[in-house]
């Protein structure tokens, strides 16, 4: 064995499970389509690959009909599907009556399809709870977006950069969220079950 001098300061001896070294396997997807359709398909397929179902096995002797009658095998927290261009990134409880919600517009402005601004109404989106109020947060969810003061400076062309974030407010009763291409917005949502 010999140290390759690439930072770990020890020789690597990764024998793997069967003694033939570490093996990495991947999948390649090739899309044969025109430019307009392929950009749309690329983003949708990428999301499907990322959110691929996980196989789970059970050693019980129960039949599938018994499992179906005793357990909920399918669940969606949404009343209706989101538009193809919108992706639900985060839906997690912060407190008993508060959730963290992140929505993403997953297409670029230059994409030939699905590249327009999209508005989603939060008031009738969820199945198990009702939205009472919405507060927009920074992407990291650690500060109210209204408390953020962006740095302002002059560019090499002498132009002044913007010092405020410009988002359409999310207000009752519909709590409409508008997302521009490639935009991610984060919210603290107060709910009522």
ABEGO torsion letter per residue (X at the ends): XBBAGAGAGBBBBBAEAAGAEBBBBBBBBBBBBBAAAAAAAAAAAAAAAAABBBBBBBABABBAAAAAAABBABBBABABBBBAABBBABBBBABAABBBBBBBBABBAABABGABBBBBBAAAABAABBBABBBBBBAAGABBAAABBBBBBBBAAGBBBBABBBBBBBBOAAGBBBBBBGBBBBBBBBBBX
